[in-house]
Amino acid sequence: MKKSILFITLLLSVLALPTAAQKSFVKNSPRFSAPAKADEVKTLAMSHVVASYYTAASEATNNCDNYYLVVSDKTNAVFNSAEGTIVATNANVAAIDLYAPAGTGTELPEGTFKAGKGSLYYDADYSYTTKYGLSGKPGKENALKGDVTVKKGADNSYTVTFADANGVQYTYTGTLGFVDMNTGTTVYPQIPTDVNTTFTGGMAYYHGNLMESNTGNIYINLFDCDFDPETGNMKGTGFNLAICAFNRLFGDPKQATIIPGTYTMARNFKSETYFPGMEIDYNGMTVLMGTYIKRRKTVTGSDSDYDYAYITDGTVVITEGDEEGTFNFTVDCTTDRGHKVTGTAKNIKFNIVDVSDDKEKYVESNLDRDVQLNLDYIKKARVYFLGNQNGVNIFTVDLGSPSGKDGDEGDLLRMEFQTKPGTAYLPSGTYELMENDHLWTNLYAPYKMTRGYFDNVGGRTGTRYEHFEKGRYCVVDSFAFVYSGRVGVEQLANEEYKFTIELADGKGYQIKGEWSGPVELNYDLSTGLDKVSGDEAATVKLVGNTLLVEGVARASVSLSTP
């Protein structure tokens, strides 16, 4: 729970989200002026989409699909969706409220839209043009006159032409994508178009073992504008891509860095993945989580400065830069609205801020990275029966000998399994680590594993990992108590088992691998196991000089060695 709260709290401090947000947008209601003199007639090219919203047919939209479009000849124009107002400087702005037959969908149809009539029409009460002066004050609002013509070209490009009551001719040419107001994920204003840019700077936050994922989370922020390298606040207009990436953990958080690789979208917190972007409710506030891109359209200090897009698919490729400590990025992603987010970054040096709490934990481990077990040198496993403890039978399996019987260089793994009382062997199944250490006797149960702990003479036992130092006889240089994870156990044949290992130490470093081969039973079945009953007692099998009981049945069998 602590990690969940930390995650959201840190996001709140990083994102600098606007405080006012609405699930719907408000259209501006203009007050039209009289037509100007004929000598003011001219042609204007509108190059910037200020806002574009789609609302599916309902009673509120006269049972028609509605497309509300605001365009301008300047990029500084910003639409406040909560208030239906526009902020702009020295800019011409036009709003067009278009309607099409129900079921047309989010893609604006081609055709001629007439004022207030026909299958394609525009609402003259919310369609207008105006001019904003150098002080940002809007001029008189002019009604549209005549038809609005929409033509679609290649690559989702459009040409929209119309005129106002002054006879001024307007043309917008470019891509159009409408924010779907019926999807339920539009609390914050959405970027209505594709994004392609070149990022020139970056900073990151290292969260460590976030959500107990046993991977290292790092929030990578890329910018194509001026920004504060400590807080990530954007100082100018432009884009900020926030990538919620997962990879390895770092024993010393101050050594945390970005790991090159190809990152794909996933929700499982695995290495080389990024978490998708979304809005979540937290204590009555809507906050962003995951990977998203943020645009600052203007620098007014108001909520309407920003809009967003939530990334839900695609790849982020990270490579090492030309200089040490720098990184290159290739971004090819898609938002939940279907818009593309693409871009590159070259030789970016990051300020990485440590916001993890991993350093507060005490764990018996000196690992500083994940471990991929190399157990090929082990020819056989050794199984020991520790008796009945806390109502279950305890078996220890050694992969590799601490005394060097299998060699004195390589990985060692001891696993402590819990089974039903009376079980004479280790049954197949998936065994999960206990939620707490071995002293918590009420947590012992079949198909559990005991965490690592110290024995009576101070040795490491229970489920634990060690590694022999190369070149020295039976000297351990790496070690860790295992705190979480699971092991799959499968009996392959009379004398062979397969172990599929997915474990982690208390810091969250993963210990993974696989081993299969023969097992050596180092206990006497006639001592302490001469009364075997329950589901495990079904058939009796000779393994070497030892009898094993296996299968599923309801029986009671007495065993003795031959």
N, C-alpha and C positions, 0 to 999 in steps of 0.2 A: 504493500500500500504506500509505503514511504516513497518508493521509486515512482509510482504512478503520480503522486502529488508533485514530486520533484520535477517530473517530466513536464507537466502542465504549467507549473509555476515558472520554470525556465523558459518555456515557450512564450509565456506572457511577457517576460522581460525582453525577449529577443525580437518578437514580431512587431512590437510597436503598433498594434492594431488600432484602428479608429474606434472611438467609443460609441458612436451612433451607427447602428446598422439595422436595416429593415429587410423583411422577406419579400417585399414587393417594391416597385418603384412608383414614383409620382410624376405625372406629366406636367410640364409647365403650361399654365393657362394664360395665353397672351392677351394683351389689350391692343387691338389693331389701330393703326394710324391711317390717316388719309394718304392716298397715293402721292408720290413726289412728282416733281416736274419732269417732263420728258427728257430734258438734257442730262438727267442723272442715270439714264438707261445705260447699262453696260453688261459685260459677261464676266462671270466669276467662276474659277475652278476651285472646287472644294476637295481638299486632299486628306483630311483627317477625320476618322470616325470618333466622335465624342462619346456616343452611347448607342447601343442597339439591343433592344429587348424584344423577345417573342413571348406571347401569351396565347395559349391554346383557346379554342372556342369555348365560350361560356355565356351565361346571361350578361355578365359584366362587359363582354366584348361583342354584344349583339349577335351572339352565336356565330361569330366569324373568328378566324385566326388573325391576330393583331401583331403588326411589326412597327415598333416605334424606333425611329432612326433620327439621330442628331449628328450633323456633319459640320465641319468648319474648314476655313482656309489656313488656320494656325493650330499648331500642336499644343498650345498652352490652354486651350479651351477644355474645361472639366465640367462634367454633369454630376450634380448631387442627386443620387437616386432617391434619397430619403425625403428630400424637400421639393424635387422637381425644379431645381434652380441651376443656373450655369454661371461659372466663373471664367472670365476670359479677358484678354488685354489686346486691344488693337486687332480685333478679329471679326470676321463675318461668320455668322452661325445660322444654320437652318435646321428646323425640326419638321419631320414628316410623319404623320400618324396613318399608316397604311393598313388596309384590311383585305383579306382574301377568303375564299370559301373554307368552311370548317374541314379540317383534315389535310390541309395543304402541307403542314409541318413547319419545321424550323427554318427551312430554306426559302428565302424570299422568291416568289414566282416572277417570271417575266410577264410583261404586259403593260397596258395603259391603265393607270389608276385615275378615275374621274372623281370630281369633288362630290362626295356624299351620295353616290349612286352607282349601280352596276355590280357585277360579281367581284370586280376589283375596284376599290375606291379608297379615298383618303378622307379623314375627318378634318374639315376645314377649321373647326374650332381649336384644334391642337397642332395645326400645321402653319408654319410662319418662318420669316427670316428677320434677322436683326443685326445691327452692327455694334460692337463693343469698342469704346474709346480707349485712349491711352491710360485713363484713370481706372479702367475696368467697369465703368458705368455703361449699362446697355442703352442703346438708342431706341427709336420707335420700332415697334414690331409690325411687320408687314404681312398681310395675308397672302397665301399663294393664289395664283391666277392661272386657270387652264389645267391641263393634265400633267400628271407625273408619269414619266416613261421609264421603265426598267428593262434593261437588256443585259443578258448574261453571256459572258465570254468564256474562254478557257481558264482552267485553274481557279475556279470559284471567283473570277473577277466580274465586276458589274460596272455598268454605266447607268447612272441615275440622272435624269435631266428634268428640270422644272423651272418655273418662273414665278416671280412675286407680283404684287399689284403695281409695283413701280416699273414693271417691264424688265427688271434685271433677270438675265438668264443664268441659271446655275447648272453646273455639271460636276458630279462626283464619279471618279473612275478608280476602282481598286477592289480589294477583296471585302466581302461582307460575311460576318458570322454573328448570329443573334444569340444572346444569352437566354436560355430556356427558363422562363420564370415558373414552370410547372414541375421542375425536377426536385425542389425542396432543398437544394444545396446552394442557395444564392443569398444567404444572409449578408455577406459582404459583396460589394460591387465586383463583377467579373470582367476580365479582359475579353473583349468580344472577337479578337482576331488572332491569327497565328503570330508567333514571336520568333524573330531571328536576330541575333545580336552577337557582338564580340565582347566577351568579358575581359576586363582589364585589371581587376583586383579581387582580393578575397580575404576572408577571415573565417574562423571556425570555433565551435564550442565542443569540447570533449566531455561527454556525459558518462563514459565508462560503462559499467555493467547495468545498463538501463533496463528496467522492467525484469531484472533477473534473467536476462536473455543469454548470459554466458558468452556474449559477444560484445565488442566495444562499439558504442554508438558515438558518432561524431557528426555534428551538424555543420555541413560545409556551405558557406555562403559565397556566391560569386556576384560581382557587381560590374556594371558597365558605366558607372557614374562615381562621383566623389562620395565617400562614406567614412564614418567613424570606425577605425580599426579595432576599437575596444567594445563598442556596443552594437555595431552593425547598422546604426541609424543612417539612412540615406540623406546626404546633404544637398543633392540636386536631383533633377529629373532623370529617369532611366529605369533600369530593371535590376532586381535582386532575385537570384535563383537560390533557394534554400533546399539543400539536399540532405535528407535524414538518412544517413548511410550507416551501415553496419559492417564491421570487420573485426580484426583481432583486438584483444585487450592489451593494455600496457601495465606492467608491474609498477612502474613509476609514471604516474599521470603526466608529470612534467616532460616526459619523453614522448608523449603522444604525438603522432603525426598522421598524415593522410597516406593510405595504402593504395598503390596503383592496382588497377583491375578493371574488369567490365562489370558494372553494377546493374542489376535488373530489379524490377518491381517485385516485392513479396511482402507478406504480412507475418512472416515467421521469424524475423530478426536474425536470419542466417547471414554468414559472412558473404560479402560482395552482393548485398541487396540494399535497396532503399525502400522506405515505407511510403505508401501512397499518400497524397494530400487529401485532407478532408476537414470538415467543420464538425466540432463536437461541443456538446453542452457541458459546462463545468460550473456548478454552483450558480446557475442562472445566467452565466455569461457564455457567449459563443466564441470559441477560440479555434485557431488553426492547429492541425497536427499533421506531421508528415512532410512530404516534398511538395513544394509549390513555387510559383514565381509571382513576385510582387512588382507592380509598376508604380512609380511616383510620377504623376502626370504634371504636377505643378507644385510650387513651393509657397503655399499660402498659410500653412499651419493648420488647415482645417481637415476634417475627416474625409472630405472629397478629394484629397490629394492622391489617394491610393486606390488601385483595384488589383484583383488577384486572379490566379488560375491554378487549379489543383491538378497535379501531375499523377496519372494513374497507370501509365504504361511507357515502355521504351527503355533505352539504355543510356547510361552515363559511363563513358570510357575515360579512365584516368591513367596517364603515363607520367614518367619522370621527365622533368624539364631539362633544358640544356645546362643549367647551373644546379649545383647541389642544393637541396631543400626547396626546389621549385617544381611545379607540376603543370601538366597540360590536360585540358579537358575537351572532349567532344560530346556534345549533348544532342540526343535525338529522341525526344519524348513526345507524349500525347497527353492532353488534359482530359478531364471527365466530360468536357464539352466537345471533344473531337478536334480541338485546335492543336497544331504542331508547335512545339517549343524546341527550337534548335539553336545551337550556338557553339562557339569555340573559345578557348582561353589558352594562352601560351605563356609559359615561364612565370606562373603566378606563385608568389611567396606569401605564406599565410601566417598571420598571428593566430595562435591556437590558445584559447582560454580554457583552463581546466575548471569545470564545474561539477566534477564527479565527487561522490562520497566514498569511493572504493577504499581510499587511504584510511578511512576510519575503522575498517574491519580488522580483527585479529584472526589470522588463519595460519595453520601450520603448512606453509608452502613457500618455496623459494622460486617458483616458476615465474617467468616474465613473458611467456608467450604460450600459445596453444601447442599441444603435443600430438603429433601423428605417430602412433605407436609403430615401432619396427620390431616385430616379434618373430621374424622368419627364422632366427637362429635357435628358437626353442623347439626341441624335438618332441617333448611330451610335457603335459601339465601334471601337477601333483595336487591331489585332493585330500584334505584332512577333515576329520569329524571332531568337532569341539564339544559334542554332547548337547543335551537339552538345556537351553537357557531361556528363561522368561517365557516358557510355554511353547517354544519352537525348537526344532533341530537346527544347529549351526554347522555349516560346511565352509571351509576355506579352500579356495583354489589359487594356487601359485602359478602364474605364467612367468617363468624365469626363477631361478633359485637365488635367494639372498646370500647363500654360502658359496656361490660360484659353480654349482654342479653343471650348469648349462653354458658356462663361459663367464668371464668377468668383465665383459663390455656389452652394454646394451640396455634396453628398457626392462623394467621389472614391474609386474602388476599383481598385487594380492587383492582378491575379491572375497568378501565374506557374505555368504548367502543364508537366508532363513527359509526353512521349509516346514511342512506339517510335522507334528510329533510322530515318531516311529518311522519316518522316511529313511530308507537305507542307502539312498543314492541321491544325486542332484537331479531333480526332475527338469524336463524341458519347460520353457516358458520365458516370460519377460519379467525381470526383477528390477524394482525401483528402489532408489536410495531412500532411507528413512528421512523424515522431515526434520529430525533432530539427532543429537548424538546418542551413543550407546547407553547412556545412563537413564534415558527415558524409556523405562521398561514397558510402558503401556503402548508404545509404538511398534513393538516387535510383532510381526505377522508373517505368515507364509508369503513368499514371492516379494519379500523386502530384502534390502541389503543394508548392512551396518556401515555407518560412516567410519572414517579413519579415527583412531584414538591411540593413546599411549597405554602400553601394558604395565604390569606391576613393576617392571624393572626399567621403565622409561623408553622402551622400544616402540617404534611405530608399527601398528597393526591395524586390524579392521580392513576396510577397503582403502588401499593407498597405492600411490605410484612412487617408484624410485628409478634412478638411472645410474648405472656404473660409469665412473669417469674413465675415459679412454687412457690406456697406458699404465694404470695402477690397479693392483689386485683388489677387487671387491671394495672399492672406495666409492661411496655414493656422492655424486655432485649435484643432482637434482632430486627433489622429493616433494610430495604433496599428499595431504589427506584428501580423500574424495568426499565431497559434500553433497553432490546432486547428480542426477542422470539415471541411466538404466543400462542393463546388460541383457542381451538376448541369449538364451542358452538353448542349444539344440543338440540332441543325441543323434549322431549320424549313423553309427553302427555300434557293434558290441563294445568296442574299446575306443571309440572316437566321439569327440564333442566339437561343436562349433560355438565360439563366443563372439558376439557382435557387441562392441563396446562403445558407448556414448556417455562419457562421464565428464565431470568438471570439478575443479577444486573450489575452495571457498572464495577465491577471488573471481571465479568465473572462467578461468582458463580451461579450455576443452581438452579432454584426453580421449582420443578416438582411435579405433583400430579394429582389427579382426584377427582371430587365430582359430585354427582348426587342427585337430590331431588327436593322438591317443592320450588317455588320462591314466595316471597311476594312483590307485586308492591306497592311502597310507593309514588305514584303520582296519580294525578287526570287526567284521559284521556280527560275530558271536558275542561281542561285548557291548552291551547297551542297546543293541539293535535286534535282540532275539525275539521281540514281539512287534511285528510289523502289521499294521492294520489300516483300513481306510481306503480312499480312492486310489492311492499309489500302489496298493497290493493287488496285483492282478496276475502277473506271470513272473516266473523266476528264471534268470538267465545267468549262465556261467561266463564270467569275464576274467580271463586268466585263471587264477586260483581263488577267485572271489565270486560269491553269488550276488547278483543284483536283482531287485524287485522292480518291475516297471509295468505300465499300462494302467487301465482304469477298471476297477471292479470293487465289489463290496466283499471283502474276505479278511481272514486273519491267518497269517502264515508264520511259522517258526523257522528260523534260519540257523544254520551252523556251517562252519567251514568244512570243506571236504578233507 
